[in-house]
Structures are given as structure tokens and as C-alpha cells.
């Protein structure tokens, strides 16, 4: 917890009730501020939301609970633990990868049934043996790559994520300079991975988590090798209630800390004043001492802050969108026990001439859920969603 209450008496608004807004509100309230969180939707979570229909429930945003140490650190700040709010199950296997360079499926076969696949499990010895099966020195290469990834992760989190280094001179901090020689700062992930293994399949396994960055191994900095540590060492978890269960946990924490949460409150303007900042919502205009905007940055600068020239966003490239299909069935599908992903046939991503955005690996996610009302009949429901984010 924060020593004392340095923000006692401060009236602060947080715009946006996603993970970032809920987290910021928690820290501000803990520091003594009078916090009002404004969310335009009727439900908190932002992109991390949920679809509930006919007894089924789907997370509509992030679906993998990664980096458990970050959640432990966050709740620990408030003398709490994640398990005070939800239970975690570590997935094993974490996911299954199918390789598309195998012969095409025969008639009547499901995609992936014909080809070779790899289950990525929590057993690093098993993964090491897999790498050794592909290349003579594959096991040693996996160990070396994982050791470097762990070092990169520790330095990255302690020196960059948990430290504010927004200015160039911040990078001249002796602590950062000392860590520099051990980090791979230059080159692409593709070049970096190729320096460890020759097998295209092994390269794809080490690069798989780049799908969460919306990037291609050919244009993603090698520094992101840290994701291998997240994947193979820290593991993939499923929180009770899904990712939206974590949203509900943060909302509960905020209420415990005294945050006022208003849903269905769309902010239409943020106006800096001579003293303080005014926030306009439908039918309300209120002055605060400070405002934290956790909404989409382009939306904030172009639509909410009249005092800011938001034209710079016109030349920005947006991350790829995705069309998601949510399939629900009351029958049990014993073979669908994990996330399934397809690796592309070639290591070279395609790109759109107009947007220059790599299409990235093709992923196929299928998750089995136990129905709340068991029945012998199989009913299916399909919900589609189009999502887009800016980076």
C-alpha cells in the first residue's frame, strides 16, 4: 500500500472502465483520492467483456491469463492476493499447434486431423525433447533461448515496465546501462530465432506468442523473445469465471477502496480549465482536480480534448481486425480440450498493399465449456464479432 495518503482531498475522474482504468482507479483511491470512474457501457471491462446467451458465456476480449506474477504484484500492493477474488487453473496442455505444411485433409476430415501437431505442455523437459527430436542440438538451443528470454523478461519488467522511462535521458540510468549488454536490442525476431534453430517448425513454436502483439516475426523487434519465458516458464492459466471474472475482481477491489463507479456514463468532452479539468457526460458537467483517460488514445485526442490537435492520428496505422465466431453446443466434445492453432505454410507473412499490415499466423480457437443445463440434444448457436484496436 502507498505510505500515507498523498492524494487526500483530490477529486479525480477516470475515463474508461477497462483493465487500465480499473487499475489506475485502484491506485488513486489507495493514495487517498476521491475517485469517480466513468464507463460509457452498461458493463465494465472495455475490450475485456463477455457474451451471455441461453446459458452460455464467452469472453469477448483477451482469453489467455498470462504473466501471473503481474497480477500477484498488483493485488499485493493492496495487501491482497488474486485468490481472494478468483481461483486459477493452469492449463496443461496449454495449447495445440497444427502445422499446415502437411498434405491437405482428405474428404470428411476436419482441418488439422490429417497433419502433425504439437501439444505445448507445462513440462519443459518434454518441450526440450521435442526440440532435440527435430535437431541434434535442439534441446540445448531451447535451454539457451529460454535462459535469454527469462533474462530479457526480468530486465524488461523491472527496468522498463515498472519504471517510468518516457524520456531519452531516462535510458542513461546506470541501472539500464548495466543491463544493456545482456539484451538483444537489434534485429527482428525472425533473425534472432534463426540464430538458435534451423527448423521452420521450431522457429514457429518460439514465435507463436507474437500473435498477441499483432505482429510478424519479420518486423517485431528481437527484444520480444521475452514472450518465450511468459509462455514456457510462467504458463497459461484460466481464471474462474473467465477473463471477465478478473474484471469483476478489479471492480470489487475498487469498491472496497471507495471508488465510485458509474456505468452508462459516456464522456463527451474533457475541458482543461484554469484550475482543474471539467468532464462532460450526458446531462452532467463536473470539475475535477485531475483526469485519467483510459479510453482509446485516438478517440481522446480527436473527439474529447478540443485543446489538442488530433490530426496526427490520420497517418497512423491501425492493428489488424479480427472476425470472431463463438460456437456453443450443449453436447460434450471430448477432443476440444485446448486452444488449437494453425501455423502458416511459409514463414513469410503476406501483407495488404493498402495497409502494409501483415496478416500473421492463422489461428483457430475452439474451447469446450460444460453446459449449465445438460441435455441429450445438441443445440448450436453462432455469434460473430468484429474487433479492431489501434497500436
C-alpha positions, 0 to 999 in steps of 0.5 A, spaced: 500 500 500 502 507 498 505 510 505 500 515 507 495 518 503 498 523 498 492 524 494 487 526 500 482 531 498 483 530 490 477 529 486 479 525 480 475 522 474 477 516 470 475 515 463 474 508 461 472 502 465 477 497 462 483 493 465 487 500 465 482 504 468 480 499 473 487 499 475 489 506 475 482 507 479 485 502 484 491 506 485 488 513 486 483 511 491 489 507 495 493 514 495 487 517 498 483 520 492 476 521 491 475 517 485 469 517 480 470 512 474 466 513 468 464 507 463 460 509 457 457 501 457 452 498 461 458 493 463 465 494 465 471 491 462 472 495 455 475 490 450 475 485 456 467 483 456 463 477 455 457 474 451 451 471 455 446 467 451 441 461 453 446 459 458 452 460 455 458 465 456 464 467 452 469 472 453 469 477 448 476 480 449 483 477 451 482 469 453 489 467 455 491 469 463 498 470 462 504 473 466 501 471 473 506 474 477 503 481 474 497 480 477 500 477 484 504 484 484 498 488 483 493 485 488 499 485 493 500 492 493 493 492 496 495 487 501 491 482 497 492 476 493 488 474 486 485 468 490 481 472 494 477 474 488 478 468 483 481 461 483 486 459 477 487 453 473 493 452 469 492 449 463 496 443 461 496 442 455 496 449 454 495 449 447 495 445 440 499 447 434 497 444 427 502 445 422 499 446 415 505 444 411 502 437 411 498 434 405 491 437 405 485 433 409 482 428 405 474 428 404 470 428 411 476 430 415 476 436 419 482 441 418 488 439 422 486 431 423 490 429 417 497 433 419 502 433 425 501 437 431 504 439 437 501 439 444 505 445 448 505 442 455 507 445 462 513 440 462 519 443 459 523 437 459 518 434 454 518 441 450 526 440 450 525 433 447 521 435 442 526 440 440 532 435 440 527 430 436 527 435 430 535 437 431 541 434 434 542 440 438 535 442 439 534 441 446 540 445 448 538 451 443 531 451 447 535 451 454 539 457 451 533 461 448 529 460 454 535 462 459 535 469 454 528 470 454 527 469 462 533 474 462 530 479 457 523 478 461 526 480 468 530 486 465 524 488 461 519 488 467 523 491 472 527 496 468 522 498 463 515 496 465 515 498 472 519 504 471 517 510 468 522 511 462 518 516 457 524 520 456 531 519 452 535 521 458 531 516 462 535 510 458 542 513 461 540 510 468 546 506 470 541 501 472 539 500 464 546 501 462 548 495 466 543 491 463 544 493 456 549 488 454 545 482 456 539 484 451 538 483 444 536 490 442 537 489 434 534 485 429 527 482 428 525 476 431 525 472 425 533 473 425 534 472 432 530 465 432 534 463 426 540 464 430 538 458 435 534 453 430 534 451 423 527 448 423 521 452 420 517 448 425 521 450 431 522 457 429 514 457 429 513 454 436 518 460 439 514 465 435 507 463 436 506 468 442 507 474 437 500 473 435 498 477 441 502 483 439 499 483 432 505 482 429 510 478 424 516 475 426 519 479 420 518 486 423 517 485 431 523 487 434 528 481 437 527 484 444 520 480 444 523 473 445 521 475 452 514 472 450 518 465 450 519 465 458 511 468 459 509 462 455 514 456 457 516 458 464 510 462 467 504 458 463 497 459 461 492 459 466 484 460 466 481 464 471 474 462 474 469 465 471 473 467 465 477 473 463 471 477 465 471 474 472 478 478 473 474 484 471 469 483 476 475 482 481 478 489 479 471 492 480 470 489 487 477 491 489 475 498 487 469 498 491 472 496 497 477 502 496 471 507 495 471 508 488 465 510 485 463 507 479 458 509 474 456 505 468 452 508 462 456 514 463 459 516 456 464 522 456 463 527 451 468 532 452 474 533 457 475 541 458 482 543 461 480 549 465 484 554 469 484 550 475 482 543 474 479 539 468 471 539 467 468 532 464 462 532 460 457 526 460 450 526 458 446 531 462 452 532 467 458 537 467 463 536 473 470 539 475 475 535 477 482 536 480 485 531 475 483 526 469 485 519 467 483 517 460 483 510 459 479 510 453 482 509 446 488 514 445 485 516 438 478 517 440 481 522 446 485 526 442 480 527 436 473 527 439 474 529 447 480 534 448 478 540 443 485 543 446 489 538 442 490 537 435 488 530 433 490 530 426 496 526 427 492 520 428 490 520 420 497 517 418 497 512 423 496 505 422 491 501 425 492 493 428 489 488 424 481 486 425 479 480 427 472 476 425 470 472 431 465 466 431 463 463 438 460 456 437 456 453 443 453 446 443 450 443 449 453 436 447 460 434 450 466 434 445 471 430 448 477 432 443 476 440 444 480 440 450 485 446 448 486 452 444 488 449 437 492 453 432 494 453 425 501 455 423 502 458 416 505 454 410 511 459 409 514 463 414 513 469 410 507 473 412 503 476 406 501 483 407 495 488 404 498 493 399 493 498 402 495 497 409 502 494 409 499 490 415 501 483 415 496 478 416 500 473 421 499 466 423 492 463 422 489 461 428 483 457 430 480 457 437 475 452 439 474 451 447 469 446 450 465 449 456 460 444 460 453 446 459 449 449 465 443 445 463 445 438 460 441 435 455 441 429 450 440 434 444 445 438 441 443 445 440 448 450 436 448 457 436 453 462 432 455 469 434 460 473 430 464 479 432 468 484 429 474 487 433 479 492 431 484 496 436 489 501 434 497 500 436 
